[in-house]
Amino acid sequence: MSYYGSRMVMYHGAHGGTVFSVGTAIALGGLIPEIDSESMEGEILDILCGEVEFKDLKFAYPLRPGTIIFKDFNLKIIAGKAVALVGESGSGKSTVIALLQRFYDPIEGEIMVDGVAIEKLQLKWLRSQMGLVSQEPALFSTTIKENILFGKEDGSMEELIEAAKAANAHNFTSQLPQGYDTQVGERGVKLSGGQKQRIAIARAIIKAPRILLLDEATSALDSKSEVVVQEALDKASIGRTTIIIAHRLSTIRNADLIVVVKDGEIKETGSHHDLIQDPNSLYSTLANLQHSQKYSVPLSGSTKCTNSNIASISNIDINNSSTQRLSMISQSSSAHSREVGRVKVDHRDPGEQILPVPSFKRLLARNIPEWRQAVLGSSGAVLLGDVQPVYDFSKGSMISAFFLPDHDEMEGKIRIYVLCFVGLAVFSFFVNVIQHYNFAAGQFYR
């Protein structure tokens, strides 16, 4: 582009800005996905009931065409009902939501909404009929009001407050000094996890979607926040077709239908009561696994039975991250009491083995066998990080060369920048090889 563009400027009277714009358009054109999210083509249904059907679906991600995620996947979701998808990580649960939103098209089969294949529907309209609440809410560095109104830009303040109340977000927002004009910070850093999630729910509710998608919406929350957020989700799902992706079985007990997915195939369907009755079902296995993981590590302190304990036992939770965190905190507290509080009473069991505090020097010593690979890999990573700034500088300088009045000077500089781009390509290839090869070799030594 650089060389040919300079020829167009020197000998054909082209403008430098036009050459750059055309070149950029050509480069970006190769990155355009087949699914055009801005396309206005397709049908728009006058009334959307929300019935969803996956019919004879076969799918593999474009970057992994040899790994089939779904094969003959069939699922029909009745309008207004809540369906939960559960299963092991990597079984294809979240892929269902990605396909329904048409981020990808299946290899074979159809996805239908109210009996119409989604590729025949206008994509922008289709996505506007869906509300998504994911595990990590995407909040923008602006006010609570603006974050909620991203769901409906022309929404009124009354609609906003109504959505916030439905999401259990109105009370805590009203108590803030600036109310709905409070800045949430980058990615919502000024709010707690539960507060961010409730704002994301309000943003989904204000759209008044016919289809509500919940992708592990409470899995990253503590028990107290989970109760509040789950109550908001239960309110939001009333009267809407709801698809729930969950690891915590406590969040799906009241779903109209539970679908157990394994290796991209539907293995079991039914209500919580029906599936849990069969001790040999996959659902019961997941429930028992979660139960054993959650209570296999005793918590320090009182073992008195409380209301929260009873709720935790009755609401089966297959995500053991909370247990792991509590275990780590307990271990950290024990180590602290050994080092700092010599007079503090030690409540450990007498037979418990006291492990030495990890030493940084010891960790370095364990990495001696692959120190060469670590140094070379890190050096390759540093050098690779220099490629983009040099490329941007050369690109900006090349653009300025298009506007030089002296054609000889322009030709000389363009030649330098062309050679620079070629050199950067070769350099980037070798430092990539150095980085990835040595880091992979370091793992081999382990």
Salt bridges, closest charged atoms under 4 A:
ASP105 OD1 - ARG102 NE 2.94
GLU136 OE2 - LYS196 NZ 3.78
GLU159 OE2 - LYS152 NZ 2.75
GLU216 OE1 - HIS247 ND1 3.51
GLU226 OE1 - ARG248 NH1 2.49
GLU231 OE2 - LYS235 NZ 3.92
GLU265 OE1 - LYS267 NZ 3.18
ASP274 OD1 - HIS273 ND1 3.68
ASP317 OD2 - ARG248 NE 3.69
ASP346 OD2 - ARG348 NH1 2.41
GLU370 OE2 - ARG446 NH2 3.45
GLU409 OE2 - LYS413 NZ 3.89
GLU411 OE2 - ARG415 NH2 3.53
